[in-house]
Amino acid sequence: MPKIKSTHITVTDIEWDIDKADIEEYGCKPNLPNEVEIPMNVITDAISDYLSDTYAYTVKGFTIFLSLKQR
């Protein structure tokens, strides 16, 4: 199986939590995206922080495996 090198993850079908107060504040419904590309460094920073916070040791490195599922 070939290795896939990805520099981002695409997040789709985003459901934003918008309520009446948000609409009243802006005078209309905010124009928010349905799809966002997230850079891998955001993911790796979050994982590093999680591991450090959970185990009280800093992390030098790790490997990320992405599991892709079809709908």
C-alpha positions in Angstrom: 0.0 0.0 0.0 1.5 3.4 -0.9 2.0 6.0 1.8 -0.1 9.1 1.6 1.6 12.3 2.8 -1.0 14.9 3.8 -0.4 18.5 4.8 -4.0 19.1 5.9 -7.2 17.4 7.0 -10.5 18.5 5.5 -13.4 18.8 7.9 -16.8 18.8 6.2 -20.5 18.9 7.1 -19.8 21.4 9.9 -22.9 22.2 12.0 -22.3 25.5 13.7 -24.1 26.3 17.0 -25.9 29.5 16.0 -28.7 30.9 18.1 -31.1 33.9 18.0 -28.7 36.0 20.0 -25.9 35.5 17.4 -28.3 36.6 14.6 -29.5 39.6 16.6 -25.8 40.7 17.3 -24.8 40.6 13.7 -28.1 41.6 12.1 -28.1 38.4 10.1 -27.0 34.8 10.2 -23.1 34.6 10.2 -21.6 33.4 7.0 -19.7 30.4 8.2 -18.1 27.7 6.0 -19.5 24.2 5.6 -16.0 22.8 4.9 -12.6 23.8 6.4 -9.0 22.6 5.7 -7.1 22.2 8.9 -3.3 22.2 8.7 -1.6 19.1 10.1 0.5 21.3 12.5 -2.7 22.2 14.3 -3.5 18.6 14.8 0.0 17.7 15.9 0.1 20.6 18.3 -3.2 19.5 19.9 -2.0 15.9 20.2 1.3 17.0 21.7 -0.5 19.2 24.2 -3.0 16.4 25.1 -0.2 13.9 25.7 1.8 16.3 27.8 -1.2 17.4 29.8 -2.4 13.8 30.4 1.0 12.2 31.3 2.9 15.2 32.6 5.8 14.7 30.2 6.7 16.6 27.0 6.7 14.7 23.7 9.6 14.6 21.3 7.6 13.1 18.4 5.0 10.7 17.3 3.3 9.2 14.2 -0.2 10.0 13.1 -2.3 7.3 11.4 -5.4 8.6 9.6 -8.3 6.2 9.2 -10.4 7.2 6.2 -14.0 5.9 6.0 -16.5 6.2 3.1 -20.0 7.2 3.8 
